Amino acid sequence: MNALPIPQFRVFTGEQIDAAIGENKSAILDTVEAAYRAHNAGHTVNPESQFLRFPDEQRNRIIALPAHIRDRDGDGDGVTGIKWISSFPENVERGMPRASAVLILNDATTGYPMACMEASIISAARTAASAMSALRCLANNVPAMRQASSKNLRVAFIGAGVIARHVAECLPLATLPIGEVTVHDLNNDYAVSLATRIGQHLGYEARPEASLEDTIRAADVIVFTTTAASPYLENPDWFSHCPIVLHLSLRDLAPAIILESYNVVDDIDHCLRAMTSLHLTEVEAGHRRFVTTSLPHLLCGGEPPARDRPIVFSPFGLGILDIAVGRWVYDRLAAQQAPVPRFFYDMQRA
């Protein structure tokens, strides 16, 4: 029997993760798109996310996202791990981000955990990269009114938290002509803060907007990043100008809007559960025919929807994205990060 070295375990802080990802947003986008292509090719294992809910605190939840990506060529180990992410919306009122998370990566040979990473930044970064990937696939044909005028797209953010900030910082990756950016939030101070940050850091003309209806009607691209637990937008007419809607918070739109739109998902079985807008639409309509295509399919050459309806991208958020980005981080930081001494202690089989 060949003895293996004692497994090593490394811990990576949020500061380390932020520095690595912040300097390499384009590489994160490439990593996320590669994971989507692997998923489309059947090279992934992505079980349903498991939700831990609390009877006395219905809005709070902690979610486990296990995943595995097989090595495409069969000459490597692939990547395996799990993200454990909490969503406590009342944290916002405490002046803290809503979500916190850790990511565990496992050694492919022994199954032993090999790394623990602060993962709220990983989660936000992969969500932003997913949004930019979808935007690049779907925005090939800008609205006719933009073609006839300045061709500058108007982008709107509904919700001004951490995810919105990460998406905004990735807007240049979309390689689209972006003009005005508007920000709407129930707390106008957050809207002002994000608009100011976008203007200062990205150079776009950005401003807060108090009216939700005006924000939506004036935008070519609408990014939802709220903490909504159930749909609050019910009027399809607000979207009659056929915008691209990056529905990242998943529960903002009523079935009436979903049914009037082309719907793009990351994975249909994942998206149509957990009381998302698409799940509620399936319950009401009794079918799934309103789902048009998936982002993994588009990235592998699929035809994007026409531009004669709103296009709604609703990504449930696949664990394969987290472990792919986590592995990317590990490969770049592990050599400089000493393992935790004696983390695995009693290694005698008998």
C-alpha positions as CSV (number, residue, x, y, z in Angstrom):
1,M,0.0,0.0,0.0
2,N,1.4,3.4,-1.0
3,A,1.2,5.9,1.7
4,L,0.0,9.4,0.7
5,P,1.4,12.6,2.2
6,I,-0.5,14.0,5.2
7,P,-3.3,16.1,3.7
8,Q,-2.8,19.9,3.9
9,F,-5.4,22.4,4.6
10,R,-5.2,26.1,3.8
11,V,-7.4,29.1,4.8
12,F,-7.9,32.1,2.6
13,T,-9.3,35.4,3.9
14,G,-11.7,37.8,2.3
15,E,-8.8,40.3,1.9
16,Q,-6.8,37.8,-0.1
17,I,-9.8,36.7,-2.2
18,D,-10.7,40.3,-2.9
19,A,-7.2,41.2,-4.1
20,A,-6.9,38.2,-6.3
21,I,-10.3,38.6,-8.0
22,G,-10.3,42.4,-8.1
23,E,-7.2,42.4,-10.3
24,N,-8.5,39.7,-12.7
25,K,-12.1,40.3,-13.5
26,S,-11.6,39.2,-17.1
27,A,-10.1,35.9,-16.0
28,I,-13.1,35.3,-13.6
29,L,-15.4,35.9,-16.5
30,D,-13.5,33.3,-18.6
31,T,-13.6,30.9,-15.7
32,V,-17.3,31.2,-15.2
33,E,-18.0,30.8,-18.9
34,A,-15.8,27.7,-19.0
35,A,-17.8,26.2,-16.2
36,Y,-21.1,26.9,-18.1
37,R,-19.7,25.2,-21.2
38,A,-18.7,22.2,-19.1
39,H,-22.2,22.1,-17.7
40,N,-23.7,22.2,-21.2
41,A,-21.4,19.3,-22.2
42,G,-22.5,17.2,-19.3
43,H,-19.2,17.4,-17.5
44,T,-20.6,18.6,-14.2
45,V,-22.4,17.3,-11.1
46,N,-24.6,20.0,-9.6
47,P,-27.2,18.7,-7.2
48,E,-30.1,20.8,-6.1
49,S,-29.2,23.5,-3.5
50,Q,-30.3,22.6,0.0
51,F,-32.0,25.3,2.0
52,L,-31.9,25.5,5.7
53,R,-34.8,27.7,6.8
54,F,-35.9,28.9,10.2
55,P,-39.6,28.6,11.3
56,D,-39.5,31.9,13.3
57,E,-37.5,33.8,10.8
58,Q,-39.0,33.0,7.4
59,R,-36.8,35.5,5.4
60,N,-33.5,34.0,6.7
61,R,-31.9,31.0,5.0
62,I,-28.6,29.2,4.7
63,I,-27.9,27.3,1.5
64,A,-25.6,24.5,0.7
65,L,-24.3,24.2,-2.9
66,P,-22.2,21.1,-3.5
67,A,-20.7,20.7,-7.0
68,H,-18.2,18.9,-9.1
69,I,-16.6,19.7,-12.5
70,R,-15.0,16.7,-14.2
71,D,-11.8,17.2,-16.0
72,R,-12.7,17.7,-19.7
73,D,-9.8,15.7,-21.1
74,G,-9.7,13.0,-18.5
75,D,-6.1,13.6,-17.5
76,G,-6.7,15.7,-14.4
77,D,-8.7,15.7,-11.2
78,G,-11.4,18.3,-11.9
79,V,-12.6,20.3,-9.0
80,T,-15.0,19.4,-6.1
81,G,-16.4,21.5,-3.3
82,I,-19.3,23.1,-1.5
83,K,-20.4,26.6,-0.8
84,W,-22.3,27.4,2.5
85,I,-24.0,30.8,2.1
86,S,-26.4,32.6,4.5
87,S,-28.9,35.2,3.5
88,F,-30.1,37.3,6.4
89,P,-31.9,40.4,4.9
90,E,-32.1,42.2,8.3
91,N,-28.3,42.5,8.2
92,V,-28.8,45.4,5.9
93,E,-30.5,47.3,8.7
94,R,-27.5,46.5,10.9
95,G,-25.2,48.1,8.4
96,M,-23.8,44.7,7.3
97,P,-24.1,42.9,3.9
98,R,-27.0,40.5,3.6
99,A,-25.0,37.5,2.7
100,S,-22.0,35.7,4.2
101,A,-20.3,32.5,3.0
102,V,-17.5,30.1,3.0
103,L,-16.3,27.7,0.3
104,I,-14.7,24.3,0.9
105,L,-12.6,22.6,-1.8
106,N,-11.9,18.9,-1.6
107,D,-8.8,16.9,-2.7
108,A,-9.9,14.7,-5.7
109,T,-7.7,11.8,-4.6
110,T,-8.5,11.5,-0.9
111,G,-11.7,13.5,-0.5
112,Y,-10.0,15.4,2.3
113,P,-10.9,19.2,2.5
114,M,-7.9,21.1,1.1
115,A,-9.0,24.7,1.5
116,C,-11.5,27.0,3.2
117,M,-12.2,30.4,1.6
118,E,-14.3,33.4,2.5
119,A,-16.8,33.1,-0.2
120,S,-19.2,36.0,-0.2
121,I,-16.7,37.8,-2.6
122,I,-16.4,34.7,-4.7
123,S,-20.2,34.4,-4.8
124,A,-20.6,38.1,-5.8
125,A,-17.9,37.9,-8.4
126,R,-19.3,34.8,-10.1
127,T,-22.8,36.4,-10.1
128,A,-21.4,39.5,-11.7
129,A,-19.5,37.5,-14.3
130,S,-22.6,35.4,-15.0
131,A,-24.6,38.6,-15.6
132,M,-21.9,40.1,-17.9
133,S,-21.8,36.8,-19.9
134,A,-25.6,36.9,-20.3
135,L,-25.5,40.5,-21.3
136,R,-22.8,39.9,-23.9
137,C,-24.8,37.0,-25.4
138,L,-28.2,38.8,-25.4
139,A,-27.3,42.4,-26.4
140,N,-26.1,41.7,-29.9
141,N,-29.0,43.8,-31.2
142,V,-29.6,47.0,-29.3
143,P,-33.1,48.5,-29.5
144,A,-34.0,50.3,-32.6
145,M,-34.3,53.6,-30.8
146,R,-30.7,53.3,-29.7
147,Q,-29.6,52.3,-33.2
148,A,-31.2,55.4,-34.6
149,S,-29.6,57.8,-32.0
150,S,-26.5,57.7,-29.9
151,K,-26.3,53.9,-29.5
152,N,-25.5,54.4,-25.8
153,L,-27.3,51.9,-23.6
154,R,-29.1,53.1,-20.5
155,V,-28.5,50.8,-17.6
156,A,-30.6,50.7,-14.4
157,F,-29.9,49.0,-11.1
158,I,-32.8,48.1,-8.8
159,G,-31.2,47.5,-5.5
160,A,-27.9,49.0,-4.5
161,G,-26.1,46.4,-2.3
162,V,-23.0,44.3,-2.7
163,I,-24.1,42.4,-5.7
164,A,-25.1,45.6,-7.5
165,R,-21.6,47.0,-6.8
166,H,-19.9,43.9,-8.2
167,V,-22.0,43.9,-11.3
168,A,-21.4,47.6,-11.9
169,E,-17.6,47.1,-11.6
170,C,-17.9,44.4,-14.3
171,L,-19.9,46.5,-16.8
172,P,-16.7,47.3,-18.9
173,L,-16.4,43.5,-19.5
174,A,-19.7,43.7,-21.5
175,T,-17.9,45.7,-24.2
176,L,-21.1,47.6,-24.9
177,P,-21.6,51.4,-25.4
178,I,-23.0,52.4,-22.0
179,G,-24.3,55.9,-21.5
180,E,-26.4,56.8,-18.4
181,V,-26.6,54.6,-15.3
182,T,-29.5,55.1,-12.9
183,V,-29.8,53.5,-9.5
184,H,-33.0,52.9,-7.5
185,D,-33.2,51.6,-3.9
186,L,-35.7,51.7,-1.2
187,N,-33.0,53.4,0.8
188,N,-32.1,56.4,-1.3
189,D,-28.8,56.8,0.6
190,Y,-27.7,53.5,-0.8
191,A,-28.7,54.6,-4.3
192,V,-26.7,57.8,-4.0
193,S,-23.7,55.9,-2.7
194,L,-23.7,53.4,-5.6
195,A,-24.3,56.1,-8.2
196,T,-21.5,58.1,-6.9
197,R,-19.2,55.1,-6.9
198,I,-20.1,54.3,-10.5
199,G,-19.4,57.8,-11.6
200,Q,-16.1,58.1,-9.8
201,H,-14.7,54.6,-10.5
202,L,-16.1,53.8,-13.9
203,G,-16.6,57.2,-15.5
204,Y,-20.2,56.6,-16.5
205,E,-22.8,59.3,-16.0
206,A,-24.7,57.9,-13.0
207,R,-27.5,59.2,-10.8
208,P,-30.1,58.0,-8.2
209,E,-33.7,57.8,-9.3
210,A,-36.6,57.8,-6.7
211,S,-39.3,56.4,-9.0
212,L,-39.2,52.7,-9.7
213,E,-41.5,52.9,-12.7
214,D,-39.4,55.7,-14.3
215,T,-36.2,53.7,-13.6
216,I,-37.5,50.7,-15.4
217,R,-39.2,52.4,-18.3
218,A,-36.2,54.5,-19.2
219,A,-33.6,51.6,-19.2
220,D,-32.4,49.3,-22.0
221,V,-30.7,47.0,-19.4
222,I,-32.2,46.5,-16.0
223,V,-30.3,44.8,-13.2
224,F,-32.3,43.5,-10.2
225,T,-30.3,42.9,-7.1
226,T,-32.8,43.2,-4.3
227,T,-33.6,41.2,-1.2
228,A,-37.3,40.7,-2.3
229,A,-38.8,37.5,-1.0
230,S,-41.8,37.6,-3.4
231,P,-42.8,39.5,-6.6
232,Y,-43.8,43.1,-6.2
233,L,-43.7,44.1,-9.9
234,E,-46.9,43.0,-11.7
235,N,-47.5,45.3,-14.7
236,P,-46.0,44.0,-18.0
237,D,-46.5,47.4,-19.6
238,W,-43.5,48.8,-17.6
239,F,-41.4,46.4,-19.8
240,S,-43.1,47.1,-23.1
241,H,-39.9,48.7,-24.5
242,C,-38.3,45.3,-24.6
243,P,-35.3,45.7,-22.3
244,I,-32.8,43.1,-21.3
245,V,-33.5,42.2,-17.6
246,L,-30.8,40.7,-15.5
247,H,-33.1,39.2,-12.8
248,L,-30.3,38.3,-10.4
249,S,-32.5,38.4,-7.3
250,L,-35.0,36.0,-8.9
251,R,-38.1,37.0,-7.0
252,D,-39.0,40.5,-8.3
253,L,-41.2,39.8,-11.3
254,A,-44.8,38.5,-11.2
255,P,-45.8,35.7,-13.5
256,A,-47.7,38.1,-15.8
257,I,-44.3,39.7,-16.7
258,I,-42.5,36.4,-17.0
259,L,-45.2,35.1,-19.5
260,E,-44.8,38.2,-21.7
261,S,-41.0,37.8,-21.9
262,Y,-38.3,35.5,-23.4
263,N,-36.8,33.8,-20.4
264,V,-33.2,32.7,-20.2
265,V,-31.9,30.5,-17.3
266,D,-28.7,29.0,-16.2
267,D,-30.3,25.6,-15.5
268,I,-34.1,25.1,-15.8
269,D,-34.4,22.5,-13.0
270,H,-32.6,24.7,-10.6
271,C,-34.4,27.9,-11.5
272,L,-37.9,26.6,-11.3
273,R,-37.9,25.9,-7.5
274,A,-37.7,27.7,-4.2
275,M,-40.5,30.1,-5.0
276,T,-38.6,32.1,-7.6
277,S,-40.6,34.1,-10.1
278,L,-40.1,31.3,-12.7
279,H,-41.3,28.7,-10.2
280,L,-44.4,30.7,-9.4
281,T,-45.0,31.1,-13.1
282,E,-44.8,27.3,-13.6
283,V,-47.3,26.8,-10.8
284,E,-49.7,29.3,-12.3
285,A,-49.3,28.3,-15.9
286,G,-49.0,24.6,-15.4
287,H,-46.0,24.3,-17.8
288,R,-42.4,25.4,-18.5
289,R,-42.8,26.4,-22.1
290,F,-42.1,30.1,-21.2
291,V,-38.4,29.2,-20.7
292,T,-36.7,30.0,-24.0
293,T,-33.1,28.9,-23.6
294,S,-30.2,28.7,-21.2
295,L,-27.0,30.7,-20.9
296,P,-24.8,27.5,-21.2
297,H,-26.6,26.7,-24.5
298,L,-26.0,30.3,-25.8
299,L,-22.3,30.1,-24.9
300,C,-22.0,26.9,-27.0
301,G,-23.5,28.5,-30.1
302,G,-27.2,28.6,-29.4
303,E,-29.4,31.3,-31.0
304,P,-30.3,34.2,-28.7
305,P,-33.9,35.3,-28.5
306,A,-35.3,37.9,-30.8
307,R,-35.7,41.5,-29.5
308,D,-39.5,41.8,-29.9
309,R,-40.2,41.1,-26.2
310,P,-38.4,41.7,-22.9
311,I,-35.6,39.2,-22.3
312,V,-35.3,38.1,-18.7
313,F,-32.2,36.3,-17.5
314,S,-32.8,34.5,-14.2
315,P,-29.8,32.6,-13.0
316,F,-30.4,30.5,-9.9
317,G,-26.7,30.4,-9.2
318,L,-24.9,27.1,-9.8
319,G,-22.4,25.7,-7.3
320,I,-20.1,24.8,-10.2
321,L,-19.4,28.5,-10.7
322,D,-18.3,28.9,-7.1
323,I,-16.0,26.0,-7.1
324,A,-14.5,27.0,-10.5
325,V,-13.7,30.5,-9.2
326,G,-12.5,29.0,-5.9
327,R,-10.1,26.7,-7.7
328,W,-8.9,29.6,-9.8
329,V,-8.1,31.5,-6.6
330,Y,-6.5,28.4,-5.0
331,D,-4.2,27.9,-7.9
332,R,-2.9,31.5,-7.6
333,L,-2.6,31.8,-3.9
334,A,-1.7,28.4,-2.5
335,A,2.0,28.7,-3.1
336,Q,2.1,31.8,-0.9
337,Q,-0.2,30.5,1.8
338,A,1.2,28.1,4.4
339,P,-1.1,25.3,5.4
340,V,-2.7,25.2,8.9
341,P,-0.3,23.2,11.1
342,R,-1.7,19.8,12.2
343,F,-5.2,20.6,11.0
344,F,-5.7,16.9,10.3
345,Y,-4.2,15.4,13.5
346,D,-5.0,11.7,14.2
347,M,-4.1,10.1,10.9
348,Q,-3.6,6.5,12.2
349,R,-6.0,4.1,10.6
350,A,-5.8,1.7,13.5
